[in-house]
Amino acid sequence: MKKKVGILTYQWSSNQNFGAIIQCYAVQKMIEKEGYDSELVNYTPVQVGLKNKIFLFIFGKGFVEFSEKFLTKTKEYKTFEELKELNEKISTFIVGSDQVWRPIWWPSLVSRFFFDFVDDKNKKIAYAASFGVDRWEGDSELTEKIKKLVQRFNFISTREQSGIKVCKENFDVDAVCVLDPTMMLDKNDYQIILDDYKDKKHKEEKYIAHMLLDNTPKLTKISNEIAHYLKAKVNHIKGKEVIVFGKKKIKYNKVSQWLTYIKDSELIVTDSFHCTVFSIIFNKKFVVVSNSGRGISRLENLLSIMGLEDRFFTDIDQVIKSGILDEDIDYKEVEKKLEVHKNFSREFLKKALES
């Protein structure tokens, strides 16, 4: 009988975030390749449960479909007391990846992602946990609380190099930097998701994929200019804009549709970490625009280790002027670098699970 691993991530965030939900698939697949069974801890706090369900019903049915088809989850847990029950069912817990260690999102709940509910007897692993930014955003009281929790971990890794410094300076623990789970898989591992989207109409015209977490008129204008330069149309791959009670909302595309649109695009314009990841996995041309509100360090770290820093723009007006749109990416060199980091990350995970 295989050992079972419990995975804790932003489960509810995965219901409105393409990268987050595919990351859930990737971390399970990654652990499966090491010979273990796993379940996502289906933690949906009372504070976000109702809001999340309303969102899914109106705007995000594709996320529900993906979750039911591709993810293995526990029953739903809503409270600290309920989560404690897992200690008798699972002996190894992994937190990550994504911005699970960024307290600004849910200050009152962040301690769950430092395993405050996990007993001392059970193994605690952080895999590619991210602070989102290059500093710790908690106050002194929270810092002391989290420090005690982090020091109970058996193995700690962060997604960004800056996370190593954050761990040492704030919690007095050592960490290493590993790849996001989505980068630990090969193209073939995503084929099952791509095959889930049958419509091929998007391939009839050349297009650039426009995927911005926080869109603005200026960013839309730049995408239009890039598309014009490349003699292509713009495909807003997040979904369709709808008006609800007088406000603009997005009715999200299916997850498989989103991933397919990246794979088949001429070029991607994005401020999204995981959209950048999949641009690299599918060997696409892309440009990344700065979005400080979402956290720049994670993108800077990713592009740095892949040798693709020239794809990052803080001044979006420079994209066309830079000549980058006419430059091919040497993906043979990128994949050599990626393989080195994959091997290191795989060894970390293997040691953490087996020890």
C-alpha positions in Angstrom: 0.0 0.0 0.0 1.4 3.4 -1.0 1.9 6.1 1.6 -0.5 9.0 1.4 0.6 12.7 1.4 -1.7 15.5 2.2 -1.2 18.7 0.2 -2.3 22.1 1.4 -2.5 25.0 -1.0 -4.9 27.9 -1.6 -7.7 25.5 -2.4 -10.4 28.2 -2.7 -8.1 30.4 -4.8 -7.8 27.6 -7.3 -11.4 28.1 -8.1 -10.7 31.4 -9.9 -7.1 31.2 -10.9 -5.9 29.1 -13.8 -2.3 28.8 -12.6 -3.3 27.9 -9.1 -5.6 25.0 -10.1 -3.1 23.6 -12.6 -0.5 23.8 -9.9 -2.7 21.6 -7.8 -2.7 19.0 -10.6 1.1 19.4 -11.0 2.0 18.9 -7.4 -0.2 15.7 -7.2 1.4 14.4 -10.4 4.9 15.2 -9.1 4.3 13.3 -5.9 2.7 10.4 -7.8 5.9 10.1 -9.9 7.8 9.6 -6.6 5.6 6.6 -5.8 3.2 8.2 -3.4 -0.6 8.7 -3.3 -1.8 12.2 -2.4 -4.9 14.2 -1.6 -5.4 17.9 -1.7 -6.7 19.0 1.7 -10.0 20.5 0.7 -9.8 23.5 3.1 -12.5 26.1 2.4 -12.7 28.4 5.4 -16.1 29.7 6.5 -14.9 33.2 5.7 -14.6 32.4 1.9 -16.9 29.5 1.4 -20.2 31.2 0.4 -18.5 33.9 -1.7 -16.5 31.2 -3.5 -19.6 29.1 -4.3 -21.5 32.1 -5.7 -18.5 33.0 -7.9 -18.2 29.5 -9.2 -21.9 29.3 -10.0 -21.9 32.5 -12.0 -18.4 32.9 -13.5 -16.2 29.8 -13.0 -18.0 26.5 -13.8 -14.9 25.5 -15.8 -12.8 25.4 -12.6 -15.3 23.1 -10.9 -15.2 20.8 -14.0 -11.4 20.7 -13.9 -11.3 20.0 -10.2 -13.7 17.1 -10.4 -12.0 15.6 -13.4 -8.3 16.0 -12.6 -7.8 16.5 -8.8 -8.0 14.1 -5.9 -9.3 15.8 -2.8 -10.3 15.1 0.8 -13.7 15.9 2.1 -14.3 19.6 2.7 -12.8 21.1 5.9 -13.9 24.5 7.1 -12.4 25.0 10.6 -9.2 24.4 12.5 -10.9 21.7 14.6 -12.0 19.8 11.5 -8.5 20.0 10.0 -7.1 18.4 13.2 -8.9 15.2 12.3 -6.4 14.7 9.4 -3.6 13.9 11.9 -5.0 10.4 12.3 -5.4 9.8 8.5 -2.2 11.3 7.0 1.3 11.3 8.4 3.1 13.5 5.8 1.9 17.0 4.9 3.2 19.3 2.1 2.3 23.0 1.9 2.8 24.7 -1.5 3.2 25.8 -4.0 2.0 29.3 -4.8 1.8 32.3 -2.5 0.7 30.2 0.5 3.1 32.1 2.8 1.9 35.6 2.0 0.0 36.9 5.0 -1.5 39.9 3.2 -4.1 37.7 1.5 -5.6 36.2 4.6 -3.9 37.4 7.8 -6.2 35.5 10.1 -5.8 32.2 8.2 -2.1 32.2 7.2 -1.1 30.1 10.2 -3.0 27.1 8.6 -0.5 27.2 5.8 2.3 26.9 8.4 0.6 23.8 9.7 -0.7 25.0 13.0 -3.2 22.1 12.9 -0.6 19.3 12.3 0.7 17.4 15.3 4.4 17.2 16.1 4.5 13.5 15.3 3.6 14.1 11.6 6.1 15.2 8.9 5.8 18.8 7.6 7.3 19.8 4.3 7.2 23.1 2.5 7.6 22.6 -1.3 8.2 25.8 -3.3 6.2 27.9 -0.8 6.1 31.5 -1.9 6.0 34.8 0.1 4.9 36.5 -3.2 7.3 39.4 -2.6 10.9 39.6 -1.5 10.0 40.4 2.2 7.9 39.2 5.1 4.7 41.2 5.3 3.7 40.1 8.8 3.8 42.3 11.9 5.9 41.5 15.0 3.2 39.5 16.7 2.5 37.4 13.7 6.2 36.9 13.0 6.7 35.4 16.5 3.8 33.1 16.0 4.9 31.9 12.6 8.5 31.5 13.7 7.5 28.9 16.2 5.4 27.0 13.5 8.1 27.2 10.8 10.7 25.7 13.2 8.6 22.6 13.5 9.0 21.8 9.8 11.2 18.9 8.7 12.1 20.3 5.3 11.7 23.8 3.8 11.9 25.0 0.3 10.8 28.2 -1.3 9.9 29.1 -4.9 12.0 32.2 -5.0 15.6 32.8 -4.0 14.4 35.8 -1.9 12.4 33.3 0.2 15.6 31.8 1.5 16.6 35.1 3.0 13.1 35.8 4.4 13.1 32.4 6.2 16.5 33.0 7.7 16.1 36.6 8.8 12.5 36.3 10.1 12.2 32.7 11.3 15.9 31.6 11.8 15.5 28.5 9.6 17.4 27.4 6.5 15.6 26.8 3.2 16.5 26.0 -0.4 15.0 27.2 -3.7 13.1 24.7 -5.9 11.0 24.9 -9.0 7.3 25.5 -9.0 5.5 22.1 -9.4 4.1 23.1 -12.9 7.7 23.2 -14.1 8.5 19.8 -12.8 6.2 18.2 -15.4 6.9 17.6 -19.1 4.8 18.8 -22.0 3.4 15.3 -22.2 2.0 15.5 -18.7 -0.3 18.3 -19.8 -1.6 16.5 -22.9 -4.5 15.0 -21.0 -5.6 18.6 -20.1 -5.1 19.9 -23.6 -7.1 16.9 -25.0 -10.1 18.0 -22.9 -10.6 21.1 -25.1 -12.0 20.0 -28.5 -12.8 23.3 -30.2 -10.2 24.2 -32.8 -11.7 27.4 -34.2 -9.1 29.5 -32.5 -6.4 28.1 -34.8 -8.1 29.5 -37.9 -6.3 32.9 -37.4 -3.0 33.9 -36.0 -3.3 35.5 -32.6 -1.4 36.8 -29.6 -2.6 35.6 -26.1 -3.4 38.5 -23.8 -3.4 37.3 -20.2 -3.2 40.0 -17.6 -4.3 39.6 -14.0 -4.9 43.3 -13.7 -5.8 44.7 -17.1 -5.7 48.5 -17.9 -6.5 50.5 -21.0 -2.8 51.1 -21.5 -2.0 47.4 -21.4 -4.8 46.6 -23.8 -3.5 49.3 -26.1 0.0 47.7 -26.0 -1.4 44.3 -26.8 -3.3 45.7 -29.7 -0.1 47.4 -31.0 1.9 44.2 -30.7 -0.8 42.3 -32.5 -0.8 44.9 -35.3 3.0 44.6 -35.5 2.8 40.8 -35.8 -0.3 41.0 -38.1 -2.3 39.0 -35.7 -5.5 39.4 -33.6 -5.7 39.7 -29.8 -7.2 36.7 -27.9 -8.1 37.7 -24.3 -7.6 34.1 -23.0 -8.8 34.7 -19.5 -12.5 34.8 -20.6 -15.3 37.0 -21.8 -16.2 40.3 -20.3 -19.8 40.5 -19.0 -21.7 43.2 -17.2 -23.2 42.2 -13.8 -25.2 44.9 -11.9 -23.5 47.6 -13.9 -20.0 46.3 -13.2 -17.6 44.6 -15.6 -16.8 41.0 -14.7 -15.0 38.1 -16.4 -16.8 34.9 -17.3 -13.8 32.6 -17.2 -12.8 30.2 -19.9 -12.3 26.5 -19.2 -8.9 25.6 -17.8 -8.2 23.3 -20.7 -9.2 26.2 -23.1 -6.9 28.6 -21.4 -3.9 26.2 -21.6 -4.7 25.4 -25.2 -4.8 29.1 -26.1 -1.3 29.6 -24.7 0.1 26.5 -26.5 -1.3 27.6 -29.9 -0.6 31.3 -29.7 1.9 33.3 -31.8 3.1 35.2 -28.7 1.9 35.8 -25.1 1.7 39.1 -23.3 1.3 38.6 -19.5 1.9 39.6 -15.9 1.0 36.1 -14.7 3.6 33.8 -13.1 2.0 30.6 -14.3 1.2 32.0 -17.8 4.9 32.7 -18.1 5.7 29.2 -16.9 3.5 27.6 -19.6 4.9 29.9 -22.2 8.3 28.4 -21.4 7.0 24.8 -21.2 5.4 25.1 -24.6 8.5 27.0 -26.1 6.5 30.1 -27.0 7.6 33.7 -27.6 6.4 35.9 -24.8 6.8 39.3 -23.0 6.2 39.8 -19.3 4.9 43.2 -18.0 5.6 44.4 -14.5 2.8 44.2 -11.9 4.1 45.2 -8.5 0.8 44.6 -6.8 0.9 40.9 -7.6 4.6 40.5 -6.7 7.5 41.0 -9.1 10.1 38.8 -7.3 8.6 35.5 -8.4 8.7 36.5 -12.1 12.2 38.0 -11.8 13.5 34.8 -10.1 11.9 32.6 -12.8 13.2 34.6 -15.7 16.7 34.9 -14.1 17.2 31.1 -13.6 16.0 30.5 -17.2 18.3 33.3 -18.6 15.2 35.1 -20.0 15.5 38.5 -18.2 15.2 40.4 -21.4 11.6 39.3 -21.7 10.6 41.4 -18.6 9.4 45.0 -19.1 8.8 47.6 -16.4 8.2 50.2 -19.2 5.7 48.6 -21.5 6.1 51.3 -24.1 9.5 49.8 -24.8 8.3 46.4 -25.9 8.1 47.1 -29.6 11.0 49.5 -29.6 13.3 46.9 -28.0 13.1 44.6 -31.0 12.3 41.6 -28.7 9.3 40.7 -30.8 11.6 39.7 -33.7 14.0 37.7 -31.5 13.6 33.9 -31.1 14.2 32.3 -27.8 16.9 29.6 -27.7 14.8 27.0 -26.0 17.6 24.4 -26.2 19.6 26.5 -23.8 16.5 27.2 -21.7 15.8 23.5 -21.4 19.3 22.7 -20.3 19.0 25.2 -17.4 15.5 23.8 -16.6 16.8 20.3 -16.4 19.4 21.2 -13.8 16.8 22.9 -11.6 14.4 20.0 -12.1 17.1 17.5 -10.9 17.8 19.6 -7.8 14.1 20.0 -7.0 13.4 16.3 -7.5 16.2 15.3 -5.2 14.9 17.7 -2.5 11.4 16.2 -2.8 12.6 12.6 -2.8 14.7 13.2 0.3 11.9 15.0 2.1 9.4 12.3 1.4 11.7 9.3 2.2 13.5 10.6 5.3 
